Amino acid sequence: MIRAVSVPGAPKPVGPYSPAIVHGGLVYASGQIGLDPQTGLPAEGGIEAQTRRALESLRGVVEAAGSSMSRALKATVYLKSMEDFARMNGVYAEFFPQTPPARTTIQIGALPKDALVEIDLIAALP
């Protein structure tokens, strides 16, 4: 069975997709950019603020699906600039203090709403 997950109060998706899909004991969370839920614009404060906001949104999605960040298996981080790697990593580490998930980080040309970072995640259900 496939179940779509929605998150009341979270930033609305910027396209026709579900915030997450649950299937086969896993949560497939769509990429989240660091949107301020009040304005719908990228969070002010640069890469650190946008990374924090993206991960807070991911946490909300994963928890709405019935899992948690501590059950994260794989993340993909998309950066507008690799020059932001170290600062993104500092914030990222706060969300995964023990057993961080496997991860891929890549630089891309552009992100929706001119965001600096987007992060997606796969997590296991309990």
N, C-alpha and C positions, 0 to 999 in steps of 0.2 A: 504494500500500500504506500502511496505517495501522499504526503500531507504538506500543504503550503503553510508557512508561518507568517503571521502579521504581528506587528508590534504597535499597539496603541501609543500615541504620543511621540513616536520616533519620526525622524525626518522621512518624508514620503520618497519612495524610489523615483529616480529621475528618468525612468523608462519603464517599459512593460515587462517587469519581472517581479518575482516574489523576494522578500527579504531573506527567506531561507526555505529550503525544502528538506523534509525529513523522510528518509528512506533507508531501510536495511540497517537500522540501529545507528545511523549517522545523521548529523546535521550539516547540510551544505549551505553555509551562510554566504550570501552575495556580497560583493565588494562594497565597502562603506568608505565614503570620503568624509572628511572632517567637517560636516555641516553643523552649524549652529541650529538647533531645533526651533529656536524662536524666529530667526530671520530666513532660514533656508539657504544661507550663504556660507561659504567656507569660514570657519572660526578664525577670529582675529588673533594674532600672536605668532604667526609663522608656523614652521613645521612641527614644533613641539605641541602647540595648541591643536593643530589639525590632526596630528597623530593621536593625541589623547582623545579627542572627540570621536575619531573613527573607531578607536578601540572601545570606547564607552558605548557607542552605537552597536558594535559587534557583540559586546557583552549582553546588551539588552535583547538582541536577536537570538543569541544562543540560549539565554535563560528563558525566553518566551517559548523556545522549542523544547525546553525541558532538560537542558544540559548546563554546562558551566565552562568558563574559560580554563579551569584546571583540567578539563577533559579534551582540550584542543589537541588535535593530531597534526594538522598541517595548515600553514598560513602562507599566503602570497602577498608581498608588499610591492606596490607599484609606486615608484618615486618619480616626480617630475625632474629631479636633479639628484644625482648621486652625491653631490656636495652636502646634501641633507642627511646622508646615511647615519653618521655618528649621533646626531641630535635625535633623529627618529628612533634609533636603537636605544638611547637612554630612556625615552618614554616607554617604548615597547617592553623593555625589561621590567618595568614596574607592574605590568599586567600579567607577566609570566615569571614570578619569582622562583618557582620550582618546576623542573621538567618542562622547559619551553617546547612548543611544538616544532616539528620540522618546518623549515621555512625556505622560501625562495624570495629574493629581492631583485627587482629589475628596474632599470630606468626606462621610462616611456616618454613619448613626445608631448602628450597632453592628456589631461583628465577632465571629466565633466566639471563645469562651473569653475574652470581654471584652478582646481584644487592642487595641492602640493603632494598629496599622498592618498592612496586607496589601499585598503587591506581586505582580503577575503579569508575565510576560515572554514575548516572542516573539523567538527568535533564529534566525539562519541556520546551516545546517550547512556545514562546509567543502566 
